[in-house]
Amino acid sequence: MNVLVIGSGGREHTICWSLAKSPNVDKIYCLPGNGGIAEIAECVPISVMDFDAILNFVDSHKDIQLTVVAPDDPLAAGLVDRLEERGHRAFGPRANAAIIEASKGFSKYLMKKYGIPTADYQEFDDYGAAVEYLAKAKYPLVVKADGLALGKGVIICNCKEEGLQAAKEMMVDSKFKDAGKKVIVEEFMVGQEVSILSFCDGKTIVPMVNARDHKRAYDNDEGLNTGGMGTFSPSAIYTKEIQDEVLNNIILPTVDAMNKEGRTFKGVLYFGLMLTDSGAKVVEYNARFGDPETQVVLPRLKTDLCDIFNAVIDGTLDKIRFEWSDDACVCVVMASGGYPESYQKGKEISIGDIDRDILLFHAGTAVKDGKLVTNGGRVLGVTALGKDINEARAKAYKAVGNISFDGAFYRKDIGIKK
């Protein structure tokens, strides 16, 4: 089987790497791909949002038997729908289900209607009304852009001035473009965060091993929110008791709710959770593999990923026997200076002597004049497996120390909190 993967980041590199291990996969195409993906797949310079070019490419390559749509934007815009209309097998939710991520307003409506635990909230599409509410609100609180904003459209506000500034940036200054035309203002939840990715075929849902992301740019959870500066799996705080609570109160009710809304979900459904004193609550949903959580979850998967993708499409996920490694996994993101705000590209990357078992997932790289260079905010996900978090963490940071590029920065506390 030949497979096409849509996307260009660390998540897509990890998916390609995992698919390449399958005896059922002969060749992998990736569009547009990156410098690392090019080592295991044929990269095609087509934008993930150029649907006509993508459809023409798949139409003209009869050898492609499966297309995996990984990023949020093409899922929300209906690429899976378009592929299926042309008679192609595609992995990922259709647009009417991907809305669970594409609109925070919809996801909050869903949770409120079906009693799925989440933070209290208010929704605003009128800037004046938002200002009036924020001027009198109790702080801290969270202001979120309703739409997709590359994981950056969430601002924690500690005072009225920060709340008003966040609303202005989103609704007036269009910092996140159309994503911020409508905002969600949420209560600030206190607790420990954990991420649960799940395979779902519309009837059966299978949670993967848990992971813990680090969203803030700097150590000790300081700085702006990013797409994720590192992650590890598993988290010791996610006990069997909490796992059962989440399954029964959040995961299964969400699948049931989507079916009742006529929005059957088939693909990867991601649950961003806050473990509060009053129980687990949903922070956010994603309609695809999380990034960088994928980089520590898939290396622990022993079951054939291609088999899982096909089972999701065919509605036979209950027939798959899932196996996971007992190893722990840690991923440290090396980012460009200035990220998540403005940063420069084209910096040459030097990779020294790193251990053979290090997994180097490329997020924002390209090959220019035969040299590997930076091509994004998050550049590399330096990933290691170990018998426990401490061993995996030590191996990952040892490798980080032997990789360099101008302006590189990374958090030094990934994996310390459990």
C-alpha positions as CSV (number, residue, x, y, z in Angstrom):
1,M,0.0,0.0,0.0
2,N,1.2,3.5,-0.9
3,V,0.2,6.3,1.5
4,L,0.0,10.1,1.2
5,V,0.4,12.2,4.4
6,I,-0.7,15.8,4.3
7,G,1.3,18.2,6.4
8,S,4.8,19.5,7.1
9,G,5.5,19.5,10.8
10,G,6.8,17.3,13.6
11,R,3.5,15.5,13.9
12,E,3.6,14.6,10.2
13,H,7.2,13.4,10.5
14,T,6.2,11.2,13.4
15,I,3.2,9.8,11.4
16,C,5.4,9.1,8.4
17,W,8.1,7.5,10.6
18,S,5.5,5.2,12.2
19,L,3.9,4.3,8.9
20,A,7.3,3.5,7.5
21,K,7.6,0.7,10.0
22,S,4.5,-1.0,8.7
23,P,5.1,-4.1,6.4
24,N,1.9,-3.0,4.7
25,V,3.3,0.3,3.5
26,D,5.4,0.3,0.4
27,K,5.9,4.0,-0.3
28,I,5.0,7.2,1.5
29,Y,4.3,10.6,-0.2
30,C,4.1,13.7,1.9
31,L,3.0,17.2,0.9
32,P,4.6,19.5,1.4
33,G,6.8,17.7,3.9
34,N,10.1,19.0,5.4
35,G,13.8,18.3,5.5
36,G,13.4,15.3,7.8
37,I,10.4,13.8,6.2
38,A,12.2,13.8,2.8
39,E,14.5,11.1,4.2
40,I,11.6,8.6,4.4
41,A,9.0,9.9,2.0
42,E,8.7,11.6,-1.4
43,C,7.9,15.2,-0.6
44,V,5.7,17.2,-3.0
45,P,5.7,21.0,-2.9
46,I,1.9,21.5,-2.7
47,S,0.3,23.6,0.1
48,V,-2.0,21.8,2.5
49,M,-4.8,24.2,1.6
50,D,-4.4,23.9,-2.2
51,F,-7.3,21.4,-2.5
52,D,-7.4,21.4,-6.3
53,A,-3.7,20.6,-6.6
54,I,-4.0,17.9,-3.9
55,L,-7.0,16.3,-5.5
56,N,-5.3,16.3,-8.9
57,F,-2.2,14.8,-7.4
58,V,-4.2,11.9,-5.8
59,D,-6.3,11.4,-8.9
60,S,-3.1,11.1,-11.1
61,H,-1.4,8.7,-8.6
62,K,-3.5,5.6,-8.8
63,D,-0.9,3.9,-6.5
64,I,-2.0,6.0,-3.5
65,Q,-4.5,3.9,-1.6
66,L,-4.7,6.0,1.6
67,T,-4.5,9.7,2.3
68,V,-3.9,10.9,5.9
69,V,-5.0,14.5,6.5
70,A,-3.0,15.5,9.6
71,P,-3.3,19.4,10.1
72,D,-6.3,21.2,11.5
73,D,-6.9,23.8,8.7
74,P,-7.5,21.3,5.9
75,L,-9.6,19.1,8.1
76,A,-11.8,22.1,9.1
77,A,-12.1,23.2,5.5
78,G,-13.3,19.8,4.3
79,L,-10.4,18.1,2.6
80,V,-11.5,14.6,3.8
81,D,-15.0,15.3,2.3
82,R,-13.5,16.3,-1.0
83,L,-11.2,13.3,-1.2
84,E,-14.1,10.9,-0.4
85,E,-16.3,12.6,-3.0
86,R,-13.6,11.7,-5.5
87,G,-13.7,8.0,-4.3
88,H,-10.4,8.1,-2.3
89,R,-9.8,6.6,1.1
90,A,-9.0,9.3,3.6
91,F,-8.1,9.2,7.3
92,G,-9.5,12.1,9.3
93,P,-12.8,13.6,10.3
94,R,-15.1,15.3,7.8
95,A,-15.6,19.1,8.2
96,N,-18.9,18.8,10.1
97,A,-17.1,16.8,12.8
98,A,-13.8,18.7,12.7
99,I,-15.8,21.7,13.9
100,I,-15.2,20.4,17.4
101,E,-11.8,22.0,17.1
102,A,-12.5,24.6,14.5
103,S,-15.0,26.4,16.7
104,K,-14.5,26.8,20.4
105,G,-18.0,28.2,20.5
106,F,-19.4,24.9,19.1
107,S,-17.3,22.8,21.5
108,K,-18.5,24.8,24.5
109,Y,-22.1,24.5,23.3
110,L,-21.7,20.7,22.9
111,M,-20.3,20.3,26.4
112,K,-22.9,22.5,28.0
113,K,-25.8,20.7,26.2
114,Y,-24.6,17.2,27.1
115,G,-23.2,17.8,30.6
116,I,-19.5,17.3,29.7
117,P,-17.4,18.9,32.4
118,T,-15.6,22.1,31.3
119,A,-14.9,25.7,32.5
120,D,-17.8,28.2,32.7
121,Y,-17.7,30.6,29.9
122,Q,-19.2,33.6,28.0
123,E,-19.1,34.0,24.2
124,F,-18.8,37.3,22.3
125,D,-18.9,38.3,18.7
126,D,-19.4,42.0,19.6
127,Y,-16.3,43.9,20.8
128,G,-18.3,46.4,22.9
129,A,-20.1,43.6,24.7
130,A,-16.8,41.8,25.4
131,V,-15.2,45.0,26.7
132,E,-18.2,45.6,29.0
133,Y,-17.9,42.1,30.4
134,L,-14.1,42.1,30.8
135,A,-14.2,45.4,32.6
136,K,-16.3,43.9,35.4
137,A,-15.1,40.3,35.4
138,K,-13.2,38.4,38.1
139,Y,-9.6,37.7,37.3
140,P,-7.6,35.6,36.4
141,L,-9.6,34.4,33.3
142,V,-8.8,33.1,29.9
143,V,-9.6,34.7,26.5
144,K,-9.7,32.4,23.5
145,A,-10.0,33.0,19.8
146,D,-13.0,31.0,18.6
147,G,-11.3,29.6,15.5
148,L,-8.0,27.9,14.6
149,A,-4.9,29.9,15.6
150,L,-2.0,27.4,15.5
151,G,-2.3,26.7,19.2
152,K,-1.6,30.4,20.1
153,G,-5.1,31.9,20.3
154,V,-5.3,31.4,24.1
155,I,-4.3,34.2,26.5
156,I,-4.3,33.9,30.3
157,C,-5.2,37.3,31.7
158,N,-4.4,38.2,35.3
159,C,-6.0,41.6,35.4
160,K,-8.6,43.8,33.6
161,E,-5.9,45.6,31.5
162,E,-4.7,42.2,30.2
163,G,-8.2,41.1,29.5
164,L,-9.1,44.2,27.5
165,Q,-5.8,44.0,25.6
166,A,-6.4,40.4,24.7
167,A,-9.9,41.2,23.3
168,K,-8.5,44.1,21.3
169,E,-5.8,42.1,19.8
170,M,-8.2,39.4,18.7
171,M,-11.3,41.3,17.8
172,V,-10.0,44.7,16.6
173,D,-6.4,44.2,15.6
174,S,-7.1,40.7,14.0
175,K,-3.9,39.2,15.5
176,F,-5.3,35.8,14.7
177,K,-7.1,36.9,11.6
178,D,-10.7,35.6,11.3
179,A,-10.1,33.2,14.1
180,G,-10.5,36.0,16.6
181,K,-13.7,37.6,15.2
182,K,-15.5,35.8,18.0
183,V,-14.0,35.1,21.4
184,I,-14.7,32.8,24.3
185,V,-14.0,34.1,27.8
186,E,-13.6,31.3,30.3
187,E,-13.0,30.9,34.0
188,F,-9.4,30.2,34.9
189,M,-9.1,26.5,35.9
190,V,-6.5,25.4,38.5
191,G,-5.0,22.0,38.3
192,Q,-2.7,19.7,36.3
193,E,-3.0,19.3,32.6
194,V,-2.8,16.1,30.6
195,S,-3.5,15.2,27.0
196,I,-5.4,12.2,25.8
197,L,-5.3,11.3,22.1
198,S,-7.9,8.7,21.0
199,F,-8.6,6.7,17.8
200,C,-12.3,6.9,17.0
201,D,-14.3,5.2,14.2
202,G,-17.7,6.7,15.1
203,K,-18.7,3.8,17.3
204,T,-15.6,2.6,19.1
205,I,-13.1,5.0,20.7
206,V,-9.7,3.8,21.9
207,P,-7.7,6.2,24.1
208,M,-3.9,6.2,23.5
209,V,-1.3,6.4,26.3
210,N,-1.4,9.8,28.0
211,A,1.0,12.7,27.5
212,R,1.8,16.0,29.1
213,D,2.5,19.1,27.0
214,H,4.3,22.3,27.9
215,K,2.6,25.2,26.1
216,R,4.4,28.2,27.5
217,A,7.6,29.4,25.8
218,Y,9.9,29.4,28.8
219,D,10.9,27.4,31.8
220,N,8.5,27.3,34.8
221,D,5.6,27.9,32.5
222,E,6.4,31.5,31.8
223,G,6.1,33.5,28.6
224,L,3.5,33.3,25.8
225,N,1.5,30.2,24.7
226,T,3.1,28.3,21.8
227,G,2.1,25.3,19.8
228,G,4.0,23.3,22.4
229,M,7.7,23.4,23.6
230,G,8.0,19.7,24.6
231,T,6.1,16.8,26.0
232,F,6.5,13.5,27.8
233,S,4.6,10.2,28.3
234,P,3.3,8.9,30.6
235,S,2.4,11.3,33.3
236,A,2.2,9.8,36.8
237,I,-0.7,12.1,37.8
238,Y,-3.0,10.3,35.3
239,T,-3.9,7.4,37.6
240,K,-6.2,4.4,36.7
241,E,-9.0,6.1,38.8
242,I,-8.7,9.3,36.8
243,Q,-8.5,7.4,33.6
244,D,-11.8,5.7,34.3
245,E,-13.4,9.0,35.3
246,V,-12.3,10.6,32.1
247,L,-13.5,7.7,30.0
248,N,-17.0,7.6,31.5
249,N,-17.6,11.4,32.1
250,I,-15.8,12.9,29.1
251,I,-14.6,10.6,26.3
252,L,-17.6,8.3,25.8
253,P,-20.1,11.2,26.3
254,T,-18.3,13.2,23.7
255,V,-18.5,10.5,21.1
256,D,-22.2,10.0,21.9
257,A,-22.9,13.8,21.7
258,M,-21.3,14.1,18.3
259,N,-23.4,11.2,17.0
260,K,-26.6,12.8,18.4
261,E,-25.6,16.0,16.7
262,G,-25.3,14.2,13.4
263,R,-21.5,14.9,13.4
264,T,-20.1,11.3,13.6
265,F,-16.4,11.6,14.3
266,K,-13.9,9.3,12.6
267,G,-10.2,10.0,13.1
268,V,-8.1,11.1,16.1
269,L,-10.0,12.9,18.8
270,Y,-7.8,14.8,21.2
271,F,-8.9,15.7,24.7
272,G,-6.9,18.5,26.5
273,L,-7.8,18.0,30.1
274,M,-7.4,19.9,33.4
275,L,-7.4,17.7,36.5
276,T,-9.0,20.0,39.1
277,D,-10.0,19.5,42.7
278,S,-13.6,19.0,41.5
279,G,-12.6,16.4,38.8
280,A,-11.3,16.3,35.3
281,K,-12.6,19.0,32.9
282,V,-12.1,19.6,29.2
283,V,-9.8,22.5,28.3
284,E,-10.0,21.9,24.6
285,Y,-10.7,19.4,21.8
286,N,-8.5,18.8,18.8
287,A,-9.8,16.9,15.7
288,R,-6.4,15.4,14.9
289,F,-3.1,14.2,16.4
290,G,-1.7,16.8,18.8
291,D,1.7,18.3,18.2
292,P,4.1,17.6,19.9
293,E,2.2,14.9,21.9
294,T,2.3,12.7,18.8
295,Q,6.1,12.7,19.1
296,V,5.9,10.8,22.4
297,V,2.8,8.7,21.9
298,L,3.4,7.0,18.5
299,P,7.0,5.9,19.5
300,R,5.3,3.9,22.3
301,L,2.7,2.3,19.9
302,K,3.6,-1.3,19.0
303,T,0.5,-2.0,16.8
304,D,0.7,-1.3,13.1
305,L,-0.5,2.3,12.5
306,C,-1.6,1.6,9.0
307,D,-3.9,-1.1,10.2
308,I,-5.4,1.3,12.7
309,F,-6.0,4.0,10.1
310,N,-7.8,1.5,7.9
311,A,-9.9,0.1,10.8
312,V,-11.0,3.7,11.6
313,I,-12.1,4.3,8.1
314,D,-13.9,0.9,7.8
315,G,-15.5,1.1,11.3
316,T,-13.7,-2.0,12.6
317,L,-11.6,-0.4,15.3
318,D,-13.0,-3.0,17.8
319,K,-11.2,-5.7,15.9
320,I,-7.7,-4.1,16.5
321,R,-5.5,-5.4,19.3
322,F,-3.6,-2.5,20.7
323,E,-0.2,-2.9,22.2
324,W,1.9,-0.2,23.9
325,S,5.5,-0.1,25.0
326,D,6.2,0.2,28.8
327,D,9.0,2.7,28.0
328,A,8.6,6.4,28.8
329,C,9.2,9.0,26.1
330,V,10.4,12.6,26.3
331,C,10.4,15.2,23.4
332,V,12.2,18.5,23.7
333,V,11.4,21.2,21.1
334,M,14.2,23.3,19.8
335,A,12.7,26.6,18.5
336,S,13.8,29.6,16.5
337,G,14.7,32.8,18.4
338,G,11.7,35.0,18.8
339,Y,9.1,32.2,18.5
340,P,6.1,32.3,19.0
341,E,6.3,35.8,17.7
342,S,8.5,36.9,14.8
343,Y,11.6,34.8,13.9
344,Q,14.0,34.4,11.1
345,K,14.3,31.3,8.8
346,G,17.2,29.9,6.8
347,K,19.6,29.3,9.8
348,E,21.9,26.4,9.1
349,I,21.4,23.5,11.5
350,S,24.4,21.6,12.9
351,I,23.8,18.1,14.2
352,G,26.8,16.6,16.0
353,D,27.3,13.2,17.6
354,I,23.9,12.0,18.9
355,D,23.0,8.5,20.0
356,R,21.6,6.2,17.4
357,D,18.4,5.6,19.3
358,I,17.5,9.3,19.4
359,L,14.4,10.1,17.3
360,L,14.9,13.5,15.6
361,F,11.5,14.6,14.4
362,H,11.7,17.7,12.1
363,A,9.0,20.3,12.6
364,G,10.3,23.4,10.7
365,T,13.2,22.5,8.5
366,A,14.2,22.6,4.8
367,V,17.1,21.6,2.7
368,K,18.7,24.6,0.9
369,D,21.8,24.3,-1.3
370,G,22.4,20.8,0.2
371,K,22.3,22.1,3.8
372,L,19.6,21.6,6.5
373,V,18.2,24.9,7.6
374,T,15.5,26.3,9.8
375,N,12.1,26.9,8.2
376,G,9.7,27.5,11.1
377,G,9.2,28.5,14.7
378,R,9.4,25.1,16.1
379,V,12.4,23.5,14.3
380,L,13.2,20.0,15.9
381,G,11.6,17.6,18.3
382,V,14.4,15.8,20.0
383,T,12.9,12.6,21.3
384,A,14.1,9.7,23.4
385,L,12.7,6.6,24.9
386,G,13.9,5.2,28.3
387,K,12.9,2.8,31.1
388,D,11.4,5.9,32.9
389,I,11.0,9.6,32.4
390,N,14.3,10.4,34.0
391,E,16.3,8.2,31.7
392,A,14.4,9.4,28.6
393,R,14.8,13.0,29.7
394,A,18.6,12.6,30.2
395,K,19.0,11.1,26.8
396,A,16.9,13.7,25.0
397,Y,18.8,16.7,26.6
398,K,22.2,15.0,25.9
399,A,21.2,15.0,22.2
400,V,19.9,18.6,22.4
401,G,23.4,19.7,23.6
402,N,24.9,18.4,20.3
403,I,22.5,20.2,18.0
404,S,22.8,23.9,17.3
405,F,21.6,26.8,15.0
406,D,21.7,30.5,15.3
407,G,19.1,31.8,17.8
408,A,18.1,28.3,19.0
409,F,16.3,28.1,22.3
410,Y,14.5,25.4,24.2
411,R,13.0,24.8,27.6
412,K,15.2,23.0,30.1
413,D,12.4,21.7,32.4
414,I,10.6,19.3,30.1
415,G,9.7,16.1,32.1
416,I,10.5,17.5,35.5
417,K,6.9,17.9,36.6
418,K,5.2,14.5,36.6
